[in-house]
Each structure stands twice: as C-alpha cells, then as structure tokens.
Amino acid sequence: MAKKESTFLNMLVTLLLVTLASSAALGYIYEFTKGPIAIAKSAKKNMAIHKVVPEFTNLPGEEVKKVVADNDTLYLYPAKNGDQLVGVAVETFTNKGFGGPIRLMVGFLPDGTINDIAVLEHKETPGLGDKMQKSKSNFSLQFEGKNPDNFKLSVKKDGGDVDAITASTISSRAFCDAVQRAYTVFKEGGIQ
Amino acid sequence: MSNLKNFAKGFVKENPVFVLFLGLCPTLGTTSSALNGLGMGLATTFVLAMSNLVISLVASVIPDKVRIPSFIVIIASFVTIVDLLMSAYTNTPGPNGEPSLYDQLGIFIPLIVVNCIVLGRAEAFASKNSVFSSLLDGLGMGLGFAFALTLLGSVREILGSGSVFGFKFIQGDGILMFVSPPGAFLALGFLIMLMNKWKQKIV
C-alpha cells in the first residue's frame, strides 16, 4: 500500500479526528459503565462488612467515618439494626507486612469485643504468611470473641497473647498491628 | 495465505509467547492460576482484534509520520474500554472472599496498552492488510496468547496449589514456589522447551 504524503495540515487533521473519535467513544462507555462500577464497588464493601458484624439493616457505606493515621486512612462503618448499633466494621491497614501493606476489615461489637476479621488485601508469601486468611488456617479465629482490653494484641514472642503463624512471625505481627490500630481508632472514634 | 492459516498461525507457528517471546511481562505476572491467565488472555484478545480491525480500516488515510501516535491512541482507547467494562462486570469477589478477577489482574489490564504484541500486529500486519484478514490475525494472535497464558497458568496452579480452574484435587499445599514469580520463569522455560521439541517432531 502506498504511503500517504505527510503535510502539516493533514497530520493535524488526522490526529485531531483520531483523538476526537476515541474520546467520544470513551465518554460514551464511561457513562454506560458508571452505574455498574459504583454498584460493584459498594457491593464488594458491603460483602466484607456483612461478614464481620452481626445482621444489620442500614447502609454502613453511607454513614462511613474516616480517620487519618500514619499517612493512610481507616474507615469506620457503623452497622445498625433499626436504631440500635450492633457493631462497627473498621477497614484498617498495616505497613509492617512481609510483602507490603495489608488491609483488613475488623468487626467490633459495641462493647469493643472483636466479632470477626476478614482480609481484604495482602501480598504475604503463599503457604506461610497467607495463612492469616480464614480459608487457609485457624490463625484469625483466635481473635474472635476477645476484647483487646484484656487480650494483648501482640505475638507471644513479644509478650502478647496471640499465637503466631509458624514461620511467619512478621506477618503475624503485622496482622496484630493492623487490628490494634483498628481498636485504637474504634475506641477514640466514639460511634455509640 | 488462506484465512484459516492466517487465523491458526497464532497458536503454534507464531505463538506470541512461545515463539515470538512478546508480552512476557503480563505472561509471567498474571499466570498464578489458570483462570487469571484465561482472563488476561481474553482481555488482550479483545484489544488485539478490535485495534487490528479499526487500524486496518483507517490505515490508508493516516499520513505516514503520525502513524504510530494514531495507532497508540486507538489501542489505548480499547484498553480503557476493557478496563472500564471489567471493573463494572468482573468485580464481584468469590464466595469465600477471594479477590475478584479485576482485583487479581490489577495493574496488568491498563498495561495491555504497552504490550508489544498489540502495536506489533498493528504495525506489521493490520496497516498493510485487508480488514477481514486483520481481524482474523488479531483474533488468532489473541487466542494464541490466551492459550499460552491459560496453559502456563494451569501448569503453575496444578504444581503450586494442587488445583485447576479453582477445583482442588490434592489436599494441602503444592510446590508453593510455582505460585510465586520464580516458578513463573521455570514453568515458562520448560513449556518453551517442550513446545520446541514437539515442533521439531511435526516438521
């Protein structure tokens, strides 16, 4: 195929038309997917919240409270059944993970007792640190039903009450760090 | 070249991963399981087929000097479309809280735009051939890429987690190294070796 001669004018016009057409197409697709993307995002959040706090009837995503700590943000989602507060889901993080930051969703009952913990995001070593996930080992079960007021959130090696994952002390410490941060913010946050 | 040959060359003879060694970054990065490999492969197939189609349509009216920028804009648009569609429809986490396909593929979806196969096929094939054969070429190359990624993902998942497409058939952990990056290199190396051996036999 013969190459088309390049002049200033036809290069300008071509690039203009190409970018115009592609931005129009993108604008259309963006409008089209805006709704489904928002729905998928909030469904994902709600699923994690559902897992860690007792049955609720409100929309915790709408009443979220943000707390900034250590250059990152924690999110507190109050779960209410009618007007009664049944628990608070705290999206927390730690930068002490072995493979990078870890994000957890920690569910507290109104008196501060840990109800359940779900791992949202982590990059720990498969087979070792990733045992903090509920599906992989019983590590996270030992936190359930404990109140951090009388359950020291650090591994036994550091004088705490938590049984670390074998061969993954760093991941276990990071996990405790994230839960402790969630508890501190929950106490100060004062959602009652 | 016949249409069938044109379509089929992407699978074995000119397979982007095993023969041309193009797009190895997403290949190594996303194939920790068969499903991830397939998802990434199909996303790339869509971009390849659509960009080949559009580029072969407009190639004759684009001046030679602005050829590459125009191609990049077209490719980037399709990648963004895939990214938006996937974040809308493949973003539901699994029943046990496994991250969604969109979360697992993460940064590699926007990075399809710099995958050398896409611009490579646009330059080497779509800008010189008819619309229909460009579409076939894009589909064949894309499906060949998806085939390679699914194969590599399956091998790594079978060896590393004792499951395939999420169905577990060995209890407990597998050879965990195959799920992590060094395993990707090893598995790919052995697959290429087997592929070359097999190709020598049939020729």
Contacts between the chains, C-beta under 8 A, distances in Angstrom:
chain1	res1	chain2	res2	distance
A	1	B	59	7.4
A	1	B	60	6.3
A	1	B	127	7.8
A	1	B	128	5.9
A	3	B	64	4.5
A	4	B	60	7.1
A	4	B	61	7.0
A	4	B	62	6.8
A	4	B	63	5.0
A	4	B	64	6.0
A	5	B	63	6.8
A	5	B	64	7.8
A	6	B	63	3.9
A	6	B	64	5.4
A	6	B	65	3.9
A	6	B	66	7.0
A	7	B	63	7.3
A	10	B	63	5.1
A	11	B	63	5.1
A	11	B	65	6.0
A	11	B	66	4.7
A	14	B	61	7.2
A	14	B	62	5.5
A	14	B	63	5.9
A	14	B	66	5.7
A	14	B	70	6.4
A	15	B	66	5.5
A	15	B	69	6.5
A	15	B	70	6.5
A	15	B	73	7.9
A	18	B	58	7.7
A	18	B	62	7.8
A	18	B	70	4.7
A	18	B	73	5.3
A	18	B	74	6.8
A	19	B	73	5.7
A	22	B	73	5.4
A	22	B	74	6.5
A	22	B	76	7.6
A	22	B	77	3.8
A	25	B	77	6.0
A	25	B	81	7.3
A	26	B	77	5.9
A	26	B	80	5.7
A	26	B	81	7.0
A	29	B	80	7.7
A	29	B	81	5.1
A	29	B	84	5.5
A	29	B	85	7.4
A	30	B	84	6.3
A	33	B	84	4.6
A	33	B	85	6.2
A	33	B	87	7.4
A	33	B	88	4.2
A	36	B	88	3.7
A	36	B	89	6.5
A	37	B	84	7.2
A	37	B	87	5.3
A	37	B	88	4.6
A	37	B	91	7.5
A	40	B	87	7.1
A	40	B	88	6.1
A	40	B	89	7.6
A	40	B	91	4.0
A	40	B	92	6.4
A	41	B	91	7.1
A	43	B	92	6.8
A	44	B	91	6.6
A	44	B	92	7.1
A	44	B	93	5.9
A	44	B	100	7.2
A	47	B	93	6.2
A	47	B	97	7.7
A	48	B	97	7.4
A	51	B	97	6.9
A	118	B	97	6.0
A	119	B	97	7.5
A	121	B	99	7.5
A	125	B	176	7.9
A	125	B	180	7.4
A	126	B	160	7.4
A	126	B	173	7.9
A	126	B	176	5.1
A	126	B	179	4.6
A	126	B	180	6.2
A	127	B	173	4.9
A	127	B	176	4.0
A	127	B	179	8.0
A	133	B	97	7.8
A	134	B	97	7.5
A	135	B	96	5.0
A	135	B	97	7.2
A	135	B	98	7.9
